[in-house]
Amino acid sequence: MTPEPILTFLLICCSSFIGPRMGVYDGELNYCPPTPNCVSSQSWKWNPLHSIKPYTYENISREEAFNKLKNLLDYKENVHVTADPNNFYIKTFYFTKVFRFPDKVEFLFDEKTPTVQIRSASVFGIFDIFHNRVRLEYIRRELDWK
């Protein structure tokens, strides 16, 4: 067997560029790909194995919660933050320190409840050793949200 099919197969398997894109569709964050390197609070519809609890906040308005999360993300190292305050949506790219591999992380604030839908996915690789889940839980603790 020539190396070209093997290299093509590895490229397809190890890249989630071909997987679900970022953004809000029909009022929800996009689903996780079938690879085990993604978690989403709205993943239960497509894949319950990738499910994580959304953030919930208390005693502050949606605007205050949005600004609190955005300010926290702005001060983190190796993070590129893009916020859409009109739609209460935050899109970030986390970059690893050594090889600068990107991870896509998204936050969508619910209109009616004090809830933030969350999604974190690795761009490269198949396994993330639960890093995306750990990252989102660490942010939850930093914000002191449930």
VENSUL-V793381 format. One record per backbone hydrogen bond with DSSP energy under -0.5 kcal/mol. CO is the residue of the C=O (numbers start at 0). NH is the residue of the N-H. E is the energy in kcal/mol with one decimal. If there is no record, write none. Layout:
{{CO;NH;E} {CO;NH;E}}
//
This chain:
{{1;5;-0.7} {2;6;-2.7} {3;7;-2.5} {4;8;-2.4} {5;9;-2.5} {6;10;-2.4} {7;11;-2.3} {8;12;-2.5} {9;13;-2.2} {10;14;-0.5} {11;14;-0.6} {13;124;-3.3} {15;18;-0.8} {22;29;-1.1} {24;27;-1.3} {27;24;-3.3} {34;36;-1.1} {35;127;-0.8} {36;121;-2.4} {38;119;-2.5} {39;42;-1.1} {39;51;-1.0} {41;44;-0.7} {42;45;-1.1} {42;46;-3.8} {46;49;-1.6} {47;50;-1.3} {49;39;-2.5} {54;115;-2.8} {55;145;-2.3} {60;64;-2.4} {61;65;-2.6} {62;66;-2.4} {63;67;-2.3} {64;68;-2.4} {65;69;-2.6} {66;70;-2.6} {67;71;-1.9} {68;72;-2.4} {69;73;-2.5} {70;74;-1.1} {71;74;-0.5} {72;75;-1.4} {75;78;-0.7} {77;94;-2.7} {78;80;-0.6} {79;92;-2.0} {81;90;-3.2} {82;84;-0.5} {83;86;-0.8} {83;87;-0.8} {83;88;-1.8} {87;108;-2.7} {88;83;-3.2} {89;106;-2.4} {90;81;-3.0} {91;104;-2.6} {92;79;-2.4} {93;102;-2.4} {95;99;-0.8} {100;95;-2.1} {101;122;-1.8} {101;123;-0.5} {102;93;-2.4} {102;104;-0.5} {103;120;-2.9} {104;91;-3.1} {105;118;-1.9} {106;89;-2.7} {107;116;-3.2} {112;114;-2.4} {113;56;-1.7} {114;109;-3.0} {115;54;-2.2} {116;107;-2.6} {117;40;-2.9} {118;105;-3.2} {119;38;-2.4} {120;103;-3.1} {122;15;-3.4} {127;130;-1.6} {129;133;-2.4} {130;134;-2.6} {131;135;-1.9} {132;136;-2.2} {133;137;-2.4} {134;138;-2.2} {135;139;-2.0} {136;140;-2.0} {137;141;-2.4} {138;142;-2.2} {139;143;-0.8} {139;144;-2.2} {140;143;-0.5}}
//
